[in-house]
């Protein structure tokens, strides 16, 4: 039970931090909605993710584990469907120019906003889990 509560807190924090960093992930105001989204994401991670990993095991071997990231993308997509307070939207990266390095403006589509959100949420949760071990 303690692990489940810890994962709810980690997922909620990762959702909040990602929504603060990426403009493509938006969570309605209120910590209750954030905790509810963290709870739903935790349930999806504990129930849906293992089933998808087992069903897609041969493809995961063929892609050397890259498919696991797309399972996380699918889970974030499911979260945005199940929790209407969590929205993922396309956005425009304005570009950056510093110290002679220039990155042009780029339109991030809905799919890539999902991919970036999933990568960031997964990375934050994994870092928090490593810090608590």
Phi and psi in degrees as a GROMACS rama.xvg file:
@    title "Ramachandran Plot"
@    xaxis  label "Phi"
@    yaxis  label "Psi"
@TYPE xy
-65.6937  -36.5307  UNK-2
-66.4798  -39.8569  UNK-3
-64.8325  -44.121  UNK-4
-65.5081  -40.4217  UNK-5
-61.6815  -41.44  UNK-6
-68.196  -33.9335  UNK-7
-62.0407  -44.5537  UNK-8
-65.9306  -43.1443  UNK-9
-62.856  -45.3498  UNK-10
-65.5717  -39.1244  UNK-11
-64.178  -43.7627  UNK-12
-64.1356  -41.769  UNK-13
-64.6605  -40.088  UNK-14
-62.9391  -44.6046  UNK-15
-63.3874  -48.1552  UNK-16
-63.9683  -40.7828  UNK-17
-64.7476  -38.9092  UNK-18
-69.0736  -24.8802  UNK-19
-78.0506  -31.0336  UNK-20
-90.1873  -47.5768  UNK-21
-96.9647  128.565  UNK-22
-74.7023  -7.76682  UNK-23
-81.2657  -16.7388  UNK-24
-109.579  123.407  UNK-25
-126.597  129.293  UNK-26
-120.648  128.9  UNK-27
-58.7343  153.245  UNK-28
-62.1174  151.17  UNK-29
115.907  128.673  UNK-30
-73.6918  -23.4242  UNK-31
-65.917  -41.3341  UNK-32
-67.9795  -34.9522  UNK-33
-66.9197  -43.6044  UNK-34
-66.8228  -36.51  UNK-35
-64.2666  -41.5434  UNK-36
-65.0333  -39.2437  UNK-37
-63.7674  -38.1277  UNK-38
-65.2261  -45.8598  UNK-39
-63.9498  -42.1618  UNK-40
-63.7611  -38.8506  UNK-41
-64.4273  -42.0725  UNK-42
-63.6671  -42.2788  UNK-43
-62.5196  -40.0959  UNK-44
-66.8364  -35.4003  UNK-45
-83.295  -29.4205  UNK-46
-104.183  -50.9813  UNK-47
-80.9696  -40.9486  UNK-48
-59.5595  -46.6135  UNK-49
-63.3799  -35.7122  UNK-50
-65.3396  -44.6368  UNK-51
-65.7805  -37.5084  UNK-52
-65.2799  -37.8603  UNK-53
-69.912  -43.8082  UNK-54
-65.2659  -34.4389  UNK-55
-103.357  20.94  UNK-56
-57.6464  -45.0217  UNK-57
-62.0509  -41.0726  UNK-58
-66.4602  -33.9553  UNK-59
-65.985  -37.224  UNK-60
-65.3832  -41.268  UNK-61
-66.5798  -31.9688  UNK-62
-96.9703  8.84449  UNK-63
57.195  37.6745  UNK-64
89.7277  -2.50643  UNK-65
-65.6801  -29.8295  UNK-66
-61.8337  -26.5014  UNK-67
-59.9716  -36.9332  UNK-68
-64.557  -38.3166  UNK-69
-73.8801  -24.7652  UNK-70
-65.4248  -40.4931  UNK-71
-64.8904  -36.9917  UNK-72
-62.5154  -43.4779  UNK-73
-62.9374  -37.363  UNK-74
-67.0062  -37.6359  UNK-75
-67.4425  -37.1107  UNK-76
-62.3354  -45.4851  UNK-77
-61.3277  -39.3927  UNK-78
-61.4683  -42.1025  UNK-79
-68.2976  -24.5747  UNK-80
-80.2186  -44.1813  UNK-81
-74.053  -33.6701  UNK-82
-113.246  105.028  UNK-83
-67.8779  -13.6588  UNK-84
-78.8014  -14.3962  UNK-85
-102.903  118.144  UNK-86
-125.506  140.459  UNK-87
-114.59  130.455  UNK-88
-139.125  159.175  UNK-89
-73.1797  156.058  UNK-90
-153.912  171.067  UNK-91
-115.526  123.22  UNK-92
-81.8302  120.85  UNK-93
-73.3747  -9.23877  UNK-94
90.9011  170  UNK-95
-151.011  145.907  UNK-96
-142.389  112.808  UNK-97
-150.526  137.308  UNK-98
51.4873  39.3873  UNK-99
83.4883  -6.32426  UNK-100
-95.3755  127.759  UNK-101
-128.267  126.097  UNK-102
-115.344  124.41  UNK-103
-70.9651  156  UNK-104
-59.7582  148.094  UNK-105
-143.884  133.588  UNK-106
-88.6906  120.484  UNK-107
-92.0157  117.141  UNK-108
-76.2742  173.703  UNK-109
-58.9379  -44.9081  UNK-110
-62.0727  -45.6159  UNK-111
-72.0098  -26.1907  UNK-112
-66.3722  -38.5809  UNK-113
-63.7107  -43.6921  UNK-114
-63.1992  -47.3449  UNK-115
-62.8559  -41.5784  UNK-116
-63.3639  -45.1321  UNK-117
-64.2327  -41.9584  UNK-118
-62.4386  -43.3526  UNK-119
-69.633  -42.9983  UNK-120
-63.6604  -45.105  UNK-121
-62.9143  -42.5178  UNK-122
-64.695  -43.3625  UNK-123
-63.8705  -43.8299  UNK-124
-63.7105  -42.997  UNK-125
-63.6546  -40.3471  UNK-126
-64.3667  -43.2126  UNK-127
-64.7919  -38.6662  UNK-128
-65.3731  -39.2157  UNK-129
-67.8186  -34.5533  UNK-130
-69.5708  -27.3151  UNK-131
-89.5364  -8.87339  UNK-132
